[in-house]
């Protein structure tokens, strides 16, 4: 079997083709009821409408994503401006009834004040809320400092301390052995 290949050129008169086939149009009448109508197509309007429908379904998600990103960006910028304005304006503390008390302070001052209050609050030596039976309460900042010191001792400082203690023990053992040996030798040689 011999295969022959030859270039083929198809020329389609789309207006004539659409006039012969017809075009189904769908829509809603003035009462809102759906209808279907078949008529010869107008290439310019009907074809453009069909292409627009196809593209609209394909591009719908892309357009939604673009709109969502744009709205999020613009809203974020505006929210940031409002937040900065509110923080710059400051606040007044309130009592338990919500009534304003004291001077207006900035958020930075308010945060610093709360940090100070938290660091100065009393805790037990284990870092928990102190009970009323033991009077051994310290400030939270003291608890943090003690804990950090203990961790440092357990770490490199702990290793150095252990080595120093071992060296002292070895020296004391040698000294005791020398003195004990001298006393035994003295007692035996009498």
C-alpha positions in Angstrom: 0.0 0.0 0.0 1.3 3.4 -1.0 0.5 6.4 1.0 0.1 9.7 -0.8 0.2 12.9 1.0 -0.9 16.2 -0.5 -1.6 19.5 1.1 -5.3 20.2 1.3 -6.9 23.6 1.7 -10.4 24.0 3.0 -12.1 27.3 2.5 -15.3 27.7 4.4 -17.7 30.6 3.9 -18.9 30.9 7.5 -21.8 33.2 6.7 -23.2 30.8 4.1 -22.6 27.8 6.5 -24.4 29.5 9.4 -27.3 30.6 7.2 -27.8 27.0 6.1 -27.4 25.4 9.5 -29.2 28.0 11.6 -28.3 29.0 15.1 -30.1 28.2 18.3 -30.5 31.1 20.6 -31.7 30.8 24.2 -32.9 33.4 26.5 -35.8 34.6 28.6 -38.9 36.4 27.4 -40.3 39.5 29.0 -42.1 37.4 31.6 -38.9 35.6 32.6 -39.7 32.3 31.0 -36.9 30.5 29.1 -37.3 30.1 25.4 -35.4 28.5 22.5 -35.4 29.9 19.0 -33.7 28.6 15.9 -33.0 31.1 13.1 -30.3 31.9 10.6 -27.3 33.3 12.3 -26.0 36.8 12.0 -22.3 36.2 11.9 -21.3 39.4 13.6 -23.7 39.3 16.5 -24.5 35.7 17.1 -20.9 34.4 16.7 -19.6 37.2 18.9 -22.2 36.3 21.5 -21.3 32.6 21.5 -17.5 33.4 21.6 -18.2 35.7 24.5 -20.2 33.0 26.4 -17.4 30.5 25.9 -14.7 32.9 27.0 -16.8 34.1 29.9 -17.0 30.7 31.4 -13.3 30.1 30.9 -12.2 33.5 32.3 -14.7 33.7 35.1 -12.4 32.1 37.7 -9.4 34.0 36.5 -11.3 37.3 36.8 -12.6 36.4 40.2 -9.0 35.7 41.4 -7.8 39.0 40.0 -10.7 40.9 41.6 -10.2 39.1 44.9 -6.4 39.9 44.9 -7.0 43.6 44.0 -9.8 44.1 46.6 -7.6 42.4 49.3 -4.6 44.6 48.5 -6.7 47.8 48.5 -8.5 46.8 51.7 -5.3 45.9 53.4 -3.7 49.2 52.6 -6.8 51.1 53.9 -7.0 49.0 57.0 -3.4 49.6 57.8 -3.9 53.4 57.5 -6.9 53.3 59.8 -5.1 51.1 62.3 -2.1 53.5 62.3 -4.4 56.4 62.9 -6.2 54.7 65.8 -2.9 53.7 67.4 -1.5 57.2 67.0 -4.6 58.7 68.6 -4.2 56.7 71.8 -6.7 55.2 74.2 -8.0 55.8 77.7 -8.1 53.1 80.2 -11.5 52.2 81.6 -12.8 51.0 85.0 -14.9 47.8 85.4 -18.0 49.7 84.3 -16.4 50.9 81.0 -16.0 54.5 82.2 -12.9 56.2 81.0 -10.3 56.9 83.6 -6.8 58.5 83.6 -5.0 60.2 80.8 -4.9 59.2 77.1 -2.0 56.9 76.4 -0.6 55.4 73.2 -0.8 51.7 72.4 3.0 51.5 72.8 2.7 52.9 76.3 -0.2 50.6 77.1 1.8 47.5 75.9 4.8 48.6 77.9 2.7 49.1 81.0 1.2 45.6 80.6 4.6 44.1 80.1 5.8 45.8 83.3 2.7 44.5 85.2 3.3 41.0 84.0 7.0 41.0 84.9 6.2 42.5 88.3 3.4 40.0 89.2 4.1 37.7 92.1 4.7 34.0 91.5 5.9 31.1 93.5 9.4 29.7 93.2 8.1 27.2 90.6 6.7 30.0 88.4 3.1 29.3 89.2 0.6 31.4 91.0 1.6 31.6 94.6 -0.7 30.0 97.2 -1.6 31.8 100.4 0.2 29.3 102.7 3.7 29.9 101.6 5.2 33.4 101.8 7.9 32.5 99.3 6.7 34.6 96.4 9.0 36.4 93.9 8.3 38.7 90.9 8.0 36.9 87.6 11.1 38.7 86.3 13.1 37.3 89.2 11.7 33.8 88.4 12.8 34.2 84.7 16.3 35.3 85.9 16.6 32.4 88.2 15.5 29.9 85.6 18.0 31.4 83.1 20.8 31.1 85.7 19.8 27.5 86.4 19.9 26.7 82.7 23.3 28.3 82.3 24.6 26.3 85.2 23.2 23.1 83.6 24.9 24.0 80.3 28.5 25.0 79.7 28.9 26.6 83.1 27.6 23.3 84.7 30.2 21.3 82.8 33.0 23.7 83.9 31.7 23.5 87.5 31.6 19.7 87.4 35.2 19.6 86.0 36.4 22.0 88.8 34.7 20.0 91.5 36.2 16.8 90.1 39.7 18.4 90.2 39.2 19.6 93.8 38.1 16.1 94.8 41.1 14.5 93.2 43.4 17.0 94.9 41.7 16.4 98.3 42.0 12.6 97.8 45.7 12.9 97.0 46.3 15.1 100.0 44.3 12.8 102.3 46.1 9.8 100.9 49.5 11.4 101.4 48.6 12.5 105.0 47.0 9.1 105.8 50.0 7.3 104.3 52.4 9.3 106.4 50.4 8.6 109.6 50.2 4.9 108.8 53.9 4.8 108.0 54.7 6.7 111.3 52.5 4.3 113.3 54.0 1.2 111.8 57.6 2.3 112.0 57.6 3.0 115.8 
